């Protein structure tokens, strides 16, 4: 039995969940999301909480049980609170600037600035003179994917730590030449 899949999901009063066959729509104060339910997985609402059940014990169905529950739970959290990923940009002259609501101009040490187009569901905020970039959305997967693409433009350097990193990422810097001579 899936430890995650059997947990009931509590539905806040501000959230409306509509079940329609193999899809589910979750509406909340911040927006609405659609989730597709895989074959062999069923959902039902009882006493203000949602239960995810599976029809058989086949390997494929068991693997989708916990996944479906997590996707539904993430969408309920997303439409009520939203998700945020914070990126820190470090390095001399490295910074981010907003260009309207759908583009970010990133200066990351290359010979030219990079214009990064944001998905329409993701909102960006730049703080601390362009060194702190916050991405906000109701879709957890989309926010994480967008943050990973921005980080991929200039990963943190192993010696000085210059580049784009997550705010909670811990870098272990290499000592370099001066550290090896001791």
N, C-alpha and C positions, 0 to 999 in steps of 0.2 A: 504494500500500500504506500502511496506517495505521501510523505510527511507534509509536504507543502500543499499538494492537491486536495487533501481532505479538510484543510482549515476553512471555516466559513469566512466569507468576506462581508464585513458590515457595510451597509449602504447608508450614507448620511442622508438627512432629510432634504438637503438641497440638490441631491443627485437623482435623476430619473433614468432607469434602466429599461430598455425595450428589447425583448427577446423576439427574434423573427427567424425561426428556422436555424440556419447555419451562420447567422450573423447576429451581432448585438450592437446596439447603439447606446452610448452613455452620454447623457447631457448633464452639464453642471453650470455653475456660475461663470466659469472661464471659457466654456465652449463645449463642443461635442466631438466624440471620437467613435469610430466604427471598428469593431473587432470581429474577425471571422473565426468561428468555432470549428475546429477540425472534426472530421468524421470519427464517430465513436465516443465523442465527448458530449455530455448534455449538461444543461444548467437549469436550476430552478430557484425561485425566490421563496423563502420561508421566514416569517417573523422578522422582517427588515434585514435579513442577511441572504447572501447569494451562495448557493452550494454548487460546486463543480463535481460531476460524477462521470465515471467511465463505464462503457457498456461491456467491455471484455478485459481480459488480462493479457492480451497480446502485447508484444514488446513495443510496437508502434503506438498503441493506445496508451500504454503506461507512460511512455515518454512525453506524450502530449498533455497528460493530466496536470502535472505541476506547472508546465509551461503556460497552459491556458489560464490557470488560476492566477499566475503571476501577471500575465498580460492584462487580465480584467482588473486586478487590484491596482496595477500601475495606471490604468486609464482612469479609474475612480479617483486616485490620488491626484492625477494630472488635471482633471476638470475641476477639482476643488482647490488645490494649492498650487499646482504647476511644478515644473522642475527647472533647476538652475545648474549650469556648469560654469565654473569660473576658471579662466585661463590667465596666467601671469606671463608677461612678456618682459624678458630681461636682456640687457645688452645695450651698449652705447648707440644711441640713435634708433633703437628698435621701438616701434610704437604702433598703435592702431588708431584709426580715425573712422568715424561713421560718415558715410556718403549717402544721405537719405535714409530710408528705413530698410532698404533691401541690399545694401552693399557696405563692405568694410574695406578700407584701404590700409594695408599692412606694409610697414617698412621694416624689413627683417634682415638687413645687411646685404641684400642683393643689389645689382646695379640699377634695378628698377623697383618701384613699389608694386605690390600685388593687390589686385582688386578681387575680393572674394564675394561672390554673390550668395546671399543667405536664402534659404528656403522661405517661402512666404509665411509658414507657421512659426518661424523662429524670430525672436526679437533680440536685439543686441544692445548692450549698454557699455560705454567706455568710461572708465574712472581712472584716477591717479595719473593724470597727464598722459593717458594713452597706454599705460603699462598693465592695466587690469581690464580684462574683457569678460563680461558676463553674458551668457546666452540663456534665454528664457523661452519655454514652450510648455504646452500641455502634453506633448508626446515625448516620453522619456527616451525612446529609441532614436528619434530624430535629433534631439538635443545632443545626445552622446555621439552620434555619428558626425554631426556638424563640428563639434568640438575636436573630434579625432582628425577630421580633414584639415582644420586650421592648424592643429599641432603638427601634422605631417608636413606642413610647408617649411618649418624650421624646427626640428627636434632639438632639445637641449644638448648643448655641447658637453662632452665628457670631462673636459678640463676646467672650463670657466663657468659652465652652466648657462651660457648665453642661448637664447631661443625661446620657444613657447612651451610652457609646461602647465599642467593642472595645478590648481592652488593647493591641493593636498598631496601632491606627488613629492616624494623624497628622493633627491639626487645624491648619489655617492660619487663625488668627484675624484678623478685620478690625480696623483700628486704631480706628475710632470717631470721634467728633467732635473730641476733643482731638488726635488724630494728624493730622487734616486741616488744622489752623490753622497748622502750622509753616511 
